[in-house]
């Protein structure tokens, strides 16, 4: 004799109703944002480095805005005091050093290294979400002067990815 069972749709409804209500938001990018956050302010990064490459502050700010606004449900709030979350960044170190030297003691490869300090705050709850230093580097051919800027931008892109991952998976 066959035992009576609930139809699949009824079973599914029971399972769904037993699931706890979540206060998290998950996007297909893997980013998790608490549901009470809907806006983020990302002020222009402060450049405390001695970089010869112009515009690193604008570049990292744009990269972070692209990630946080483009890959989450957060919208950009231009006024930090009115945002649910605030992400501040400072570029604290920029180094450009040879990594490979030829027989004539001339550099054949250089390395650009960047170090940034990041503070991410939940302003609605006055809680620090992330406070961390991020670093990255990229090598380039010193015989082509424009390669230094490209290397610096590539290092910033890695850092932007690392900041986004750390900030959205730390919940």
DSSP file (Angstrom, degrees, kcal/mol; ACC not computed):
  #  RESIDUE AA STRUCTURE BP1 BP2  ACC     N-H-->O    O-->H-N    N-H-->O    O-->H-N    TCO  KAPPA ALPHA  PHI   PSI    X-CA   Y-CA   Z-CA
    1    1 A X              0   0    0      0, 0.0     2,-0.4     0, 0.0     0, 0.0   0.000 360.0 360.0 360.0 138.4    0.0    0.0    0.0
    2    2 A X        -     0   0    0      1,-0.1     2,-0.1     3,-0.0     3,-0.0  -0.652 360.0-125.3 -87.1 133.4    1.3    3.4   -0.9
    3    3 A X        -     0   0    0     -2,-0.4     2,-0.2     1,-0.1    -1,-0.1  -0.473  29.0-108.5 -75.4 147.9    1.7    6.0    1.8
    4    4 A X        -     0   0    0     -2,-0.1     2,-0.3     1,-0.0    -1,-0.1  -0.549  41.7-174.9 -75.3 139.2    0.0    9.3    1.4
    5    5 A X        -     0   0    0     -2,-0.2     2,-0.2    -3,-0.0     3,-0.1  -0.943  28.4-102.2-134.2 157.3    2.3   12.2    0.6
    6    6 A X        -     0   0    0     -2,-0.3     5,-0.0     1,-0.1     0, 0.0  -0.480  46.2-101.1 -72.4 145.0    1.9   15.9    0.2
    7    7 A X     >  -     0   0    0     -2,-0.2     4,-2.2     1,-0.1     3,-0.4  -0.332  35.2-111.1 -60.6 152.6    2.0   17.3   -3.3
    8    8 A X  H  > S+     0   0    0      1,-0.2     4,-2.6     2,-0.2     5,-0.2   0.863 117.0  54.5 -57.3 -39.0    5.3   18.7   -4.3
    9    9 A X  H  > S+     0   0    0      1,-0.2     4,-2.0     2,-0.2    -1,-0.2   0.892 109.1  47.9 -65.1 -37.9    4.0   22.3   -4.4
   10   10 A X  H  > S+     0   0    0     -3,-0.4     4,-1.9     2,-0.2    -1,-0.2   0.898 111.7  50.4 -68.2 -39.7    2.6   22.0   -0.8
   11   11 A X  H  X S+     0   0    0     -4,-2.2     4,-2.4     1,-0.2    -2,-0.2   0.905 109.4  51.1 -63.7 -42.0    5.9   20.6    0.4
   12   12 A X  H  X S+     0   0    0     -4,-2.6     4,-2.6     1,-0.2    -1,-0.2   0.903 108.5  51.7 -62.0 -41.5    7.8   23.4   -1.3
   13   13 A X  H  X S+     0   0    0     -4,-2.0     4,-2.2     1,-0.2    -1,-0.2   0.882 109.4  50.3 -64.0 -37.8    5.5   26.0    0.4
   14   14 A X  H  X S+     0   0    0     -4,-1.9     4,-1.3     2,-0.2    -2,-0.2   0.934 111.8  47.3 -65.2 -46.1    6.2   24.3    3.8
   15   15 A X  H  X S+     0   0    0     -4,-2.4     4,-0.8     1,-0.2     3,-0.4   0.927 113.2  48.0 -62.1 -45.8   10.0   24.4    3.3
   16   16 A X  H >< S+     0   0    0     -4,-2.6     3,-0.7     1,-0.2    -1,-0.2   0.890 109.8  52.4 -63.8 -39.3    9.9   28.0    2.2
   17   17 A X  H 3< S+     0   0    0     -4,-2.2    -1,-0.2     1,-0.2    -2,-0.2   0.752 107.5  53.2 -70.6 -22.0    7.7   29.1    5.1
   18   18 A X  H 3< S+     0   0    0     -4,-1.3    -1,-0.2    -3,-0.4    -2,-0.2   0.616  85.0 103.4 -86.5 -12.7   10.1   27.5    7.5
   19   19 A X  S << S-     0   0    0     -4,-0.8     2,-0.0    -3,-0.7     3,-0.0  -0.480  81.3-110.7 -69.8 137.6   13.2   29.3    6.2
   20   20 A X        -     0   0    0     -2,-0.2     2,-0.4     1,-0.1    -1,-0.1  -0.369  32.4-106.0 -67.9 148.5   14.3   32.2    8.4
   21   21 A X        -     0   0    0     -3,-0.1     2,-0.3    -2,-0.0    -1,-0.1  -0.606  40.0-142.2 -74.8 129.6   13.7   35.6    7.1
   22   22 A X        -     0   0    0     -2,-0.4    -1,-0.0     2,-0.1    -3,-0.0  -0.690  20.1-160.4 -98.8 146.9   17.1   37.0    6.1
   23   23 A X        +     0   0    0     -2,-0.3    12,-3.0     2,-0.0    13,-0.4   0.108  67.1  96.4-105.8  20.1   18.3   40.6    6.5
   24   24 A X  E     -A   34   0A   0     10,-0.3     2,-0.5    11,-0.1    10,-0.2  -0.764  61.6-146.6-109.7 154.2   21.0   40.1    3.8
   25   25 A X  E     -A   33   0A   0      8,-1.8     8,-2.3    -2,-0.3     2,-0.4  -0.983  14.7-169.3-118.4 130.1   21.0   40.9    0.2
   26   26 A X  E     -A   32   0A   0     -2,-0.5     2,-0.3     6,-0.2     6,-0.2  -0.975   1.5-165.5-121.2 132.2   22.9   38.7   -2.2
   27   27 A X    >   -     0   0    0      4,-2.0     3,-1.9    -2,-0.4    45,-0.0  -0.710  36.9-107.1-109.8 166.7   23.7   39.6   -5.8
   28   28 A X  T 3  S+     0   0    0      1,-0.3    44,-0.1    -2,-0.3    -1,-0.0   0.611 115.8  68.9 -69.8 -10.1   24.9   37.3   -8.5
   29   29 A X  T 3  S-     0   0    0     42,-0.3    -1,-0.3     2,-0.1     3,-0.1   0.566 118.4-109.6 -80.1  -7.7   28.3   38.9   -8.3
   30   30 A X  S <  S+     0   0    0     -3,-1.9     2,-0.3     1,-0.3    -2,-0.1   0.386  73.2 141.3  94.4  -2.4   28.7   37.3   -4.9
   31   31 A X        -     0   0    0     40,-0.3    -4,-2.0   138,-0.0     2,-0.5  -0.578  36.6-158.5 -78.9 131.9   28.4   40.6   -3.1
   32   32 A X  E     +A   26   0A   0    136,-2.1     2,-0.4    -2,-0.3    -6,-0.2  -0.953  13.7 176.0-114.0 124.1   26.5   40.5    0.2
   33   33 A X  E     -A   25   0A   0     -8,-2.3    -8,-1.8    -2,-0.5   135,-0.1  -0.991  35.3-110.8-127.5 130.7   25.0   43.7    1.5
   34   34 A X  E >   -A   24   0A   0     -2,-0.4     3,-1.7   -10,-0.2   -10,-0.3  -0.304  29.6-121.7 -58.1 145.5   22.8   44.1    4.6
   35   35 A X  T 3  S+     0   0    0    -12,-3.0    -1,-0.1     1,-0.3   -11,-0.1   0.725 106.8  65.5 -66.0 -22.3   19.3   45.0    3.6
   36   36 A X  T 3  S+     0   0    0    -13,-0.4     2,-0.5     2,-0.0    -1,-0.3   0.589  87.4  83.2 -78.3  -7.6   19.3   48.2    5.7
   37   37 A X    <   +     0   0    0     -3,-1.7     3,-0.1     1,-0.1    -4,-0.0  -0.844  39.9 148.3 -97.4 126.2   22.0   49.7    3.4
   38   38 A X        +     0   0    0     -2,-0.5    37,-2.3     1,-0.2     2,-0.3   0.534  60.6  45.6-128.2 -17.2   20.8   51.3    0.2
   39   39 A X  E     -b   75   0B   0     35,-0.2    46,-1.2    37,-0.0     2,-0.4  -0.940  57.1-167.7-129.9 153.5   23.2   54.2   -0.4
   40   40 A X  E     -bc  76  85B   0     35,-2.4    37,-3.0    -2,-0.3     2,-0.5  -0.999   9.4-152.0-138.0 141.0   27.0   54.5   -0.3
   41   41 A X  E     - c   0  86B   0     44,-2.4    46,-2.8    -2,-0.4     2,-0.4  -0.946  10.4-177.9-109.8 133.6   29.3   57.6   -0.4
   42   42 A X        -     0   0    0     -2,-0.5    46,-0.1    35,-0.3     3,-0.1  -0.785  15.9-159.4-129.9  87.3   32.7   57.2   -1.9
   43   43 A X        -     0   0    0     44,-0.4    46,-0.3    -2,-0.4     3,-0.1  -0.188  40.4 -74.3 -63.6 160.2   34.5   60.5   -1.5
   44   44 A X        -     0   0    0      1,-0.1    -1,-0.2    44,-0.1    14,-0.1  -0.325  60.1-107.4 -54.7 129.5   37.5   61.3   -3.7
   45   45 A X        -     0   0    0     12,-0.8     2,-0.5    -3,-0.1    45,-0.2  -0.240  27.7-120.8 -60.0 147.7   40.5   59.3   -2.5
   46   46 A X  E     -d   90   0B   0     43,-2.4    45,-3.2    -3,-0.1     2,-0.9  -0.824  20.0-148.8 -92.7 125.7   43.2   61.2   -0.7
   47   47 A X  E     +d   91   0B   0     -2,-0.5    45,-0.1    43,-0.2    43,-0.1  -0.826  30.7 159.3-101.4 102.1   46.6   60.9   -2.4
   48   48 A X        +     0   0    0     43,-2.5    44,-0.2    -2,-0.9    -1,-0.1   0.275  45.7 105.1 -99.2   7.5   49.4   61.1    0.2
   49   49 A X  S    S-     0   0    0     42,-0.4    44,-0.1    44,-0.1    42,-0.1  -0.249  76.2-125.9 -84.4 173.3   51.9   59.4   -2.0
   50   50 A X        +     0   0    0     44,-0.3    -1,-0.1    42,-0.0    42,-0.0  -0.163  53.9 156.1-108.6  37.2   54.8   60.9   -3.9
   51   51 A X        -     0   0    0      1,-0.1     5,-0.0     2,-0.1    44,-0.0  -0.313  41.9-154.5 -66.5 143.2   53.6   59.4   -7.2
   52   52 A X  S    S+     0   0    0      2,-0.1     2,-0.6    -2,-0.0    -1,-0.1   0.470  73.9  95.2 -91.4  -4.8   54.7   61.0  -10.4
   53   53 A X  S >  S-     0   0    0     95,-0.1     3,-0.6    96,-0.0     2,-0.2  -0.783  74.2-138.1 -89.3 122.1   51.5   59.5  -12.0
   54   54 A X  T 3  S+     0   0    0     -2,-0.6    -2,-0.1     1,-0.2    -1,-0.0  -0.482  74.2  23.5 -79.8 147.7   48.7   62.1  -12.0
   55   55 A X  T 3>  +     0   0    0     -2,-0.2     4,-2.3     3,-0.1    -1,-0.2   0.625  66.8 134.6  82.2  15.2   45.1   61.2  -11.2
   56   56 A X  H <> S+     0   0    0     -3,-0.6     4,-2.5     1,-0.2     5,-0.3   0.873  74.6  55.5 -63.9 -34.1   45.5   58.1   -9.1
   57   57 A X  H  > S+     0   0    0      1,-0.2     4,-1.6     2,-0.2   -12,-0.8   0.916 111.1  42.9 -63.2 -43.7   43.0   59.5   -6.6
   58   58 A X  H  > S+     0   0    0      2,-0.2     4,-2.4     1,-0.2    -1,-0.2   0.886 113.2  53.6 -68.5 -38.4   40.4   59.9   -9.3
   59   59 A X  H  X S+     0   0    0     -4,-2.3     4,-2.5     2,-0.2    -2,-0.2   0.937 110.5  43.8 -65.0 -48.0   41.1   56.5  -10.8
   60   60 A X  H  X S+     0   0    0     -4,-2.5     4,-2.2     2,-0.2    -1,-0.2   0.886 113.3  52.9 -67.6 -36.3   40.7   54.5   -7.6
   61   61 A X  H  X S+     0   0    0     -4,-1.6     4,-2.4    -5,-0.3    -1,-0.2   0.938 111.4  46.0 -62.0 -46.0   37.6   56.4   -6.7
   62   62 A X  H  X S+     0   0    0     -4,-2.4     4,-2.6     1,-0.2    -2,-0.2   0.907 111.1  52.5 -63.2 -42.6   36.0   55.7  -10.1
   63   63 A X  H  X S+     0   0    0     -4,-2.5     4,-1.6     1,-0.2    -1,-0.2   0.904 112.1  45.6 -60.9 -41.3   37.1   52.0   -9.9
   64   64 A X  H  X S+     0   0    0     -4,-2.2     4,-2.9     2,-0.2     5,-0.3   0.896 111.6  51.0 -71.1 -40.0   35.4   51.6   -6.5
   65   65 A X  H  X>S+     0   0    0     -4,-2.4     4,-2.6     1,-0.2     5,-0.7   0.934 108.5  53.4 -60.4 -45.1   32.2   53.4   -7.5
   66   66 A X  H  X5S+     0   0    0     -4,-2.6     4,-1.3     1,-0.2    -1,-0.2   0.893 114.7  41.2 -56.7 -41.1   32.0   51.2  -10.6
   67   67 A X  H  X5S+     0   0    0     -4,-1.6     4,-2.0     3,-0.2    -2,-0.2   0.951 118.6  41.9 -74.4 -49.8   32.2   48.1   -8.4
   68   68 A X  H  <5S+     0   0    0     -4,-2.9     6,-0.5     1,-0.2     4,-0.3   0.860 126.6  32.3 -70.8 -35.0   30.0   49.1   -5.5
   69   69 A X  H  <5S+     0   0    0     -4,-2.6    -1,-0.2    -5,-0.3    -3,-0.2   0.835 123.6  45.5 -88.6 -35.6   27.3   50.7   -7.6
   70   70 A X  H  <<S+     0   0    0     -4,-1.3    -3,-0.2    -5,-0.7    -2,-0.2   0.759 120.9  35.5 -79.7 -25.3   27.5   48.5  -10.6
   71   71 A X  S  < S+     0   0    0     -4,-2.0   -42,-0.3    -5,-0.2   -40,-0.3   0.337 118.1  42.8-115.4   6.6   27.7   45.1   -8.8
   72   72 A X  S    S-     0   0    0     -4,-0.3   -40,-0.0     2,-0.2   -46,-0.0  -0.797  86.5-106.6-134.9-178.9   25.4   45.7   -5.9
   73   73 A X  S    S+     0   0    0     -2,-0.3    -4,-0.1     2,-0.1     2,-0.1   0.414  80.0 119.2 -89.9   1.7   22.0   47.3   -5.3
   74   74 A X        -     0   0    0     -6,-0.5     2,-0.3   -35,-0.1   -35,-0.2  -0.397  53.3-148.3 -68.4 142.1   23.7   50.3   -3.6
   75   75 A X  E     -b   39   0B   0    -37,-2.3   -35,-2.4    -2,-0.1     2,-0.4  -0.850  24.5-103.2-109.3 152.0   23.2   53.7   -5.1
   76   76 A X  E     -b   40   0B   0     -2,-0.3     2,-0.6   -37,-0.2   -35,-0.2  -0.563  28.8-163.8 -78.2 128.6   25.8   56.4   -5.0
   77   77 A X        -     0   0    0    -37,-3.0   -35,-0.3    -2,-0.4     6,-0.1  -0.962   7.1-158.2-110.6 117.2   25.1   59.2   -2.5
   78   78 A X  S    S+     0   0    0     -2,-0.6     2,-0.7   -37,-0.1    -1,-0.1   0.747  78.7  67.9 -69.9 -22.2   27.3   62.3   -3.2
   79   79 A X  S >  S-     0   0    0      1,-0.2     3,-1.7   -36,-0.0     4,-0.5  -0.873  70.5-157.0-102.9 112.8   27.0   63.7    0.4
   80   80 A X  G >  S+     0   0    0     -2,-0.7     3,-1.2     1,-0.3    -1,-0.2   0.845  90.8  59.5 -58.1 -36.9   28.8   61.4    2.8
   81   81 A X  G 3  S+     0   0    0      1,-0.2    -1,-0.3     3,-0.0     5,-0.0   0.676 108.1  46.5 -67.9 -15.9   26.7   62.6    5.8
   82   82 A X  G <  S+     0   0    0     -3,-1.7    -1,-0.2     3,-0.1    -2,-0.2   0.429  92.6 101.6-104.2  -0.7   23.5   61.4    4.1
   83   83 A X    <   -     0   0    0     -3,-1.2   -43,-0.1    -4,-0.5     3,-0.1  -0.517  68.0-139.0 -87.4 152.0   24.8   58.0    3.0
   84   84 A X  S    S+     0   0    0    -45,-0.2    39,-1.6     1,-0.2    40,-1.3   0.813  93.7  20.9 -73.4 -32.1   24.0   54.7    4.7
   85   85 A X  E     -cE  40 122B   0    -46,-1.2   -44,-2.4    37,-0.3     2,-0.4  -0.979  69.9-156.7-137.1 148.9   27.6   53.6    4.2
   86   86 A X  E     -cE  41 121B   0     35,-2.3    35,-2.7    -2,-0.3     2,-0.5  -0.994   2.0-166.2-131.5 130.8   30.8   55.5    3.6
   87   87 A X  E     - E   0 120B   0    -46,-2.8     2,-0.4    -2,-0.4   -44,-0.4  -0.960  11.5-175.8-116.6 113.7   34.0   54.2    2.0
   88   88 A X  E     - E   0 119B   0     31,-3.0    31,-2.5    -2,-0.5     2,-0.4  -0.894   1.5-172.2-113.3 143.8   37.0   56.3    2.4
   89   89 A X  E     - E   0 118B   0     -2,-0.4   -43,-2.4   -46,-0.3     2,-0.4  -0.985   9.4-170.4-135.5 139.9   40.4   55.6    0.8
   90   90 A X  E     -dE  46 117B   0     27,-2.3    27,-2.5    -2,-0.4     2,-0.9  -1.000  20.7-139.6-129.9 136.0   43.9   57.1    1.1
   91   91 A X  E     +dE  47 116B   0    -45,-3.2   -43,-2.5    -2,-0.4   -42,-0.4  -0.829  30.7 170.0 -89.7 108.9   46.8   56.3   -1.2
   92   92 A X  E     +     0   0B   0     23,-2.1     2,-0.4    -2,-0.9    24,-0.2   0.680  55.1  27.1-100.6 -20.1   49.6   56.2    1.3
   93   93 A X  E     + E   0 115B   0     22,-1.6    22,-2.1   -44,-0.1     2,-0.4  -0.995  48.5 177.6-148.6 140.2   52.6   54.7   -0.6
   94   94 A X  E     + E   0 114B   0     -2,-0.4     2,-0.4    20,-0.2   -44,-0.3  -0.972  13.8 179.7-138.4 121.5   53.7   54.6   -4.2
   95   95 A X  E     - E   0 113B   0     18,-2.7    18,-2.7    -2,-0.4     2,-0.4  -0.962  14.4-172.1-125.9 143.9   57.0   53.0   -5.1
   96   96 A X  E     + E   0 112B   0     -2,-0.4     2,-0.3    16,-0.2    16,-0.2  -0.914  24.8 159.7-134.1 105.1   58.7   52.6   -8.4
   97   97 A X  E     - E   0 111B   0     14,-2.3    14,-3.4    -2,-0.4     2,-0.2  -0.936  42.3-106.2-131.2 148.8   61.8   50.3   -8.2
   98   98 A X  E     + E   0 110B   0     -2,-0.3    12,-0.3    12,-0.3     3,-0.1  -0.491  28.1 178.8 -69.8 141.2   63.9   48.3  -10.6
   99   99 A X  E    S+     0   0B   0     10,-2.8     2,-0.4     1,-0.3    11,-0.2   0.532  71.6  34.5-115.0 -16.1   63.4   44.5  -10.4
  100  100 A X  E     - E   0 109B   0      9,-1.5     8,-3.4     2,-0.0     9,-1.4  -0.988  66.6-168.2-143.9 130.7   65.7   43.4  -13.2
  101  101 A X  E     - E   0 107B   0     -2,-0.4     6,-0.2     6,-0.3     2,-0.1  -0.960  13.9-137.8-123.9 136.5   69.0   45.1  -14.1
  102  102 A X    >   -     0   0    0      4,-3.0     3,-2.1    -2,-0.4     4,-0.2  -0.264  40.2 -89.1 -82.4 174.5   71.1   44.4  -17.3
  103  103 A X  T 3  S+     0   0    0      1,-0.3    -1,-0.1     2,-0.2    -2,-0.0   0.764 127.3  58.3 -57.4 -28.8   74.9   44.1  -17.4
  104  104 A X  T 3  S-     0   0    0      2,-0.1    -1,-0.3     1,-0.0     3,-0.1   0.211 120.4-109.0 -86.8  16.6   75.3   47.8  -17.9
  105  105 A X  S <  S+     0   0    0     -3,-2.1     2,-0.5     1,-0.2    -2,-0.2   0.784  75.8 138.4  59.0  32.1   73.4   48.4  -14.6
  106  106 A X        -     0   0    0     -4,-0.2    -4,-3.0     1,-0.0    -1,-0.2  -0.901  59.9-110.1-105.9 134.1   70.4   49.7  -16.5
  107  107 A X  E     +E  101   0B   0     -2,-0.5    -6,-0.3    -6,-0.2     3,-0.1  -0.390  32.0 177.9 -65.1 132.8   66.9   48.6  -15.3
  108  108 A X  E    S+     0   0B   0     -8,-3.4     2,-0.3     1,-0.4    35,-0.2   0.579  74.4  26.2-107.3 -17.7   65.2   46.3  -17.7
  109  109 A X  E     -E  100   0B   0     -9,-1.4   -10,-2.8    32,-0.2    -9,-1.5  -0.991  67.4-167.5-142.9 139.0   62.1   45.9  -15.6
  110  110 A X  E     -EF  98 140B   0     30,-2.6    30,-2.4    -2,-0.3     2,-0.5  -0.882  11.4-142.5-120.9 157.5   60.5   48.2  -13.0
  111  111 A X  E     -EF  97 139B   0    -14,-3.4   -14,-2.3    -2,-0.3     2,-0.5  -0.983   3.3-156.4-124.1 125.7   57.9   47.5  -10.4
  112  112 A X  E     -EF  96 138B   0     26,-2.9    26,-2.0    -2,-0.5     2,-0.4  -0.880  16.5-171.8 -95.2 126.2   55.2   49.9   -9.3
  113  113 A X  E     -EF  95 137B   0    -18,-2.7   -18,-2.7    -2,-0.5     2,-0.4  -0.975   2.8-169.6-122.1 134.9   53.8   49.2   -5.8
  114  114 A X  E     -EF  94 136B   0     22,-2.7    22,-1.8    -2,-0.4     2,-0.4  -0.960   6.3-166.6-124.5 141.6   50.8   50.9   -4.3
  115  115 A X  E     -EF  93 135B   0    -22,-2.1   -23,-2.1    -2,-0.4   -22,-1.6  -0.995  11.4-177.5-128.1 126.4   49.5   50.8   -0.7
  116  116 A X  E     -EF  91 134B   0     18,-3.2    18,-3.1    -2,-0.4     2,-0.5  -0.947  19.1-143.4-124.4 142.7   46.1   52.1    0.2
  117  117 A X  E     -EF  90 133B   0    -27,-2.5   -27,-2.3    -2,-0.4     2,-0.4  -0.902  22.0-165.8-102.8 134.8   44.3   52.4    3.5
  118  118 A X  E     -EF  89 132B   0     14,-2.8    14,-2.1    -2,-0.5     2,-0.4  -0.965  13.4-174.8-126.4 135.2   40.5   51.8    3.4
  119  119 A X  E     -EF  88 131B   0    -31,-2.5   -31,-3.0    -2,-0.4     2,-0.5  -0.989   4.4-175.3-128.9 123.0   37.8   52.5    5.9
  120  120 A X  E     -EF  87 130B   0     10,-3.2     9,-2.9    -2,-0.4    10,-2.0  -0.979  10.6-173.8-121.4 120.3   34.3   51.3    5.2
  121  121 A X  E     -EF  86 128B   0    -35,-2.7   -35,-2.3    -2,-0.5     2,-1.1  -0.937  29.6-137.8-123.8 135.8   31.6   52.3    7.7
  122  122 A X  E  >> -EF  85 127B   0      5,-3.3     5,-2.0    -2,-0.4     4,-0.8  -0.810  25.0-171.4 -83.4 101.0   28.0   51.5    8.2
  123  123 A X  T  45S+     0   0    0    -39,-1.6   -38,-0.2    -2,-1.1    -1,-0.2   0.754  77.2  61.7 -72.1 -24.9   26.8   55.0    9.0
  124  124 A X  T  45S+     0   0    0    -40,-1.3    -1,-0.2     1,-0.2   -39,-0.1   0.837 120.6  24.7 -70.9 -30.8   23.3   53.9   10.0
  125  125 A X  T  45S-     0   0    0     -3,-0.5    -2,-0.2   -41,-0.3    -1,-0.2   0.357 103.7-124.8-111.6   1.9   24.6   51.8   12.8
  126  126 A X  T  <5 +     0   0    0     -4,-0.8     2,-0.4     1,-0.2    -3,-0.2   0.914  62.4 143.8  52.0  47.9   27.9   53.7   13.3
  127  127 A X  E   < -F  122   0B   0     -5,-2.0    -5,-3.3     0, 0.0     2,-0.5  -0.945  54.5-124.1-121.3 138.2   29.8   50.5   12.9
  128  128 A X  E     +F  121   0B   0     -2,-0.4    -7,-0.2    -7,-0.2     3,-0.1  -0.684  26.8 178.6 -77.3 123.4   33.2   49.9   11.2
  129  129 A X  E     +     0   0B   0     -9,-2.9     2,-0.3    -2,-0.5    -8,-0.2   0.843  68.2   3.4 -91.6 -42.3   32.7   47.3    8.5
  130  130 A X  E     +F  120   0B   0    -10,-2.0   -10,-3.2     2,-0.0     2,-0.4  -0.973  52.5 171.1-151.3 129.3   36.3   47.2    7.2
  131  131 A X  E     +F  119   0B   0     -2,-0.3     2,-0.3   -12,-0.2   -12,-0.2  -0.904  35.4 131.8-137.7 108.6   39.5   49.0    8.1
  132  132 A X  E     -F  118   0B   0    -14,-2.1   -14,-2.8    -2,-0.4     2,-0.4  -0.992  52.8-117.7-157.8 156.9   42.4   47.6    6.3
  133  133 A X  E     -F  117   0B   0     -2,-0.3     2,-0.4   -16,-0.2   -16,-0.2  -0.865  29.0-164.9 -99.6 134.9   45.5   48.2    4.2
  134  134 A X  E     -F  116   0B   0    -18,-3.1   -18,-3.2    -2,-0.4     2,-0.3  -0.961   7.3-177.9-121.9 138.9   45.6   46.9    0.6
  135  135 A X  E     +F  115   0B   0     -2,-0.4     2,-0.3   -20,-0.2   -20,-0.2  -0.960   7.4 162.4-134.6 152.6   48.7   46.6   -1.5
  136  136 A X  E     -F  114   0B   0    -22,-1.8   -22,-2.7    -2,-0.3     2,-0.3  -0.974  13.3-159.3-158.7 165.1   49.4   45.5   -5.1
  137  137 A X  E     -F  113   0B   0     -2,-0.3     2,-0.3   -24,-0.2   -24,-0.2  -0.962   4.4-167.8-145.8 163.0   52.1   45.8   -7.7
  138  138 A X  E     -F  112   0B   0    -26,-2.0   -26,-2.9    -2,-0.3     2,-0.2  -0.976  17.7-134.8-151.3 141.3   52.7   45.6  -11.4
  139  139 A X  E     +F  111   0B   0     -2,-0.3     2,-0.3   -28,-0.2   -28,-0.2  -0.653  26.0 172.8 -98.0 156.2   55.9   45.4  -13.4
  140  140 A X  E     -F  110   0B   0    -30,-2.4   -30,-2.6    -2,-0.2     2,-0.7  -0.958  40.0 -92.3-153.5 168.3   56.6   47.3  -16.6
  141  141 A X    >   -     0   0    0     -2,-0.3     3,-1.6   -32,-0.2     6,-0.3  -0.791  28.3-155.7 -87.2 114.4   59.3   48.1  -19.1
  142  142 A X  T 3  S+     0   0    0     -2,-0.7    -1,-0.1     1,-0.3   -33,-0.1   0.630  86.3  74.2 -70.1 -11.0   61.1   51.3  -18.0
  143  143 A X  T 3  S+     0   0    0    -35,-0.2     2,-0.6     1,-0.2    -1,-0.3   0.691  93.0  58.2 -73.5 -16.3   62.2   52.1  -21.6
  144  144 A X  S X  S-     0   0    0     -3,-1.6     3,-2.0     1,-0.1     4,-0.4  -0.906  74.5-161.3-114.3 102.1   58.6   53.1  -22.4
  145  145 A X  T >> S+     0   0    0     -2,-0.6     3,-1.1     1,-0.3     4,-0.6   0.785  86.9  60.2 -56.2 -32.5   57.6   55.9  -20.0
  146  146 A X  H 3> S+     0   0    0      1,-0.2     4,-1.6     2,-0.2    -1,-0.3   0.702  89.4  73.7 -71.1 -16.5   53.8   55.5  -20.5
  147  147 A X  H <> S+     0   0    0     -3,-2.0     4,-2.4    -6,-0.3    -1,-0.2   0.790  86.0  63.7 -66.9 -26.6   54.1   51.9  -19.2
  148  148 A X  H <> S+     0   0    0     -3,-1.1     4,-2.4    -4,-0.4    -1,-0.2   0.938 104.1  45.9 -62.4 -45.6   54.5   53.2  -15.7
  149  149 A X  H  X S+     0   0    0     -4,-0.6     4,-2.4     1,-0.2    -1,-0.2   0.913 112.3  50.8 -63.5 -42.7   51.0   54.8  -15.7
  150  150 A X  H  X S+     0   0    0     -4,-1.6     4,-2.2     1,-0.2    -1,-0.2   0.891 110.8  49.4 -61.9 -39.4   49.6   51.6  -17.2
  151  151 A X  H  X S+     0   0    0     -4,-2.4     4,-2.2     2,-0.2    -2,-0.2   0.907 110.4  50.3 -66.0 -41.8   51.3   49.5  -14.4
  152  152 A X  H  X S+     0   0    0     -4,-2.4     4,-2.2     1,-0.2    -2,-0.2   0.906 111.5  48.2 -62.9 -41.7   49.9   51.8  -11.7
  153  153 A X  H  X S+     0   0    0     -4,-2.4     4,-2.3     2,-0.2    -1,-0.2   0.897 110.0  51.9 -66.4 -40.3   46.4   51.6  -13.1
  154  154 A X  H  X S+     0   0    0     -4,-2.2     4,-1.7     2,-0.2    -1,-0.2   0.897 110.1  49.3 -62.8 -39.6   46.7   47.8  -13.3
  155  155 A X  H  X S+     0   0    0     -4,-2.2     4,-2.1     1,-0.2    -2,-0.2   0.900 110.2  51.3 -65.6 -40.3   47.8   47.7   -9.6
  156  156 A X  H  X S+     0   0    0     -4,-2.2     4,-2.9     1,-0.2    -2,-0.2   0.882 106.4  54.5 -63.5 -38.2   44.8   50.0   -8.7
  157  157 A X  H  X S+     0   0    0     -4,-2.3     4,-2.1     2,-0.2    -1,-0.2   0.901 108.3  49.0 -63.1 -40.3   42.4   47.7  -10.5
  158  158 A X  H  X S+     0   0    0     -4,-1.7     4,-2.3     2,-0.2    -1,-0.2   0.924 112.5  48.2 -62.9 -43.7   43.7   44.7   -8.4
  159  159 A X  H  X S+     0   0    0     -4,-2.1     4,-3.0     2,-0.2     5,-0.2   0.914 108.9  53.1 -64.4 -42.3   43.3   46.7   -5.2
  160  160 A X  H  X S+     0   0    0     -4,-2.9     4,-2.4     1,-0.2    -1,-0.2   0.909 110.3  48.2 -59.3 -42.2   39.8   47.8   -6.2
  161  161 A X  H  X S+     0   0    0     -4,-2.1     4,-2.5     2,-0.2    -1,-0.2   0.919 112.8  48.2 -62.7 -43.5   38.8   44.2   -6.7
  162  162 A X  H  X S+     0   0    0     -4,-2.3     4,-2.6     2,-0.2    -2,-0.2   0.900 112.0  48.9 -65.1 -41.5   40.3   43.2   -3.4
  163  163 A X  H  X S+     0   0    0     -4,-3.0     4,-2.7     2,-0.2     5,-0.2   0.938 112.4  48.3 -63.0 -47.0   38.6   46.1   -1.5
  164  164 A X  H  X S+     0   0    0     -4,-2.4     4,-2.0    -5,-0.2    -2,-0.2   0.929 113.4  47.0 -60.3 -46.5   35.2   45.2   -3.1
  165  165 A X  H  X S+     0   0    0     -4,-2.5     4,-1.0     1,-0.2    -1,-0.2   0.932 114.9  45.8 -62.1 -46.5   35.6   41.5   -2.2
  166  166 A X  H  < S+     0   0    0     -4,-2.6     4,-0.4     1,-0.2     3,-0.2   0.894 115.0  47.2 -64.6 -40.0   36.7   42.2    1.3
  167  167 A X  H  < S+     0   0    0     -4,-2.7    -1,-0.2    -5,-0.2    -2,-0.2   0.812 117.8  40.0 -73.5 -30.3   33.9   44.7    1.9
  168  168 A X  H  < S+     0   0    0     -4,-2.0  -136,-2.1    -5,-0.2    -1,-0.2   0.465 118.1  44.7-102.1  -1.4   31.1   42.6    0.5
  169  169 A X  S  < S+     0   0    0     -4,-1.0    -1,-0.2    -3,-0.2    -2,-0.2   0.303  90.8  83.9-118.4   7.8   32.1   39.3    1.9
  170  170 A X              0   0    0     -4,-0.4    -2,-0.1     1,-0.2    -1,-0.1   0.313 360.0 360.0 -92.3   7.5   32.9   40.4    5.4
  171  171 A X              0   0    0   -139,-0.2    -1,-0.2    -3,-0.1    -2,-0.1   0.473 360.0 360.0 -80.7 360.0   29.3   40.2    6.6
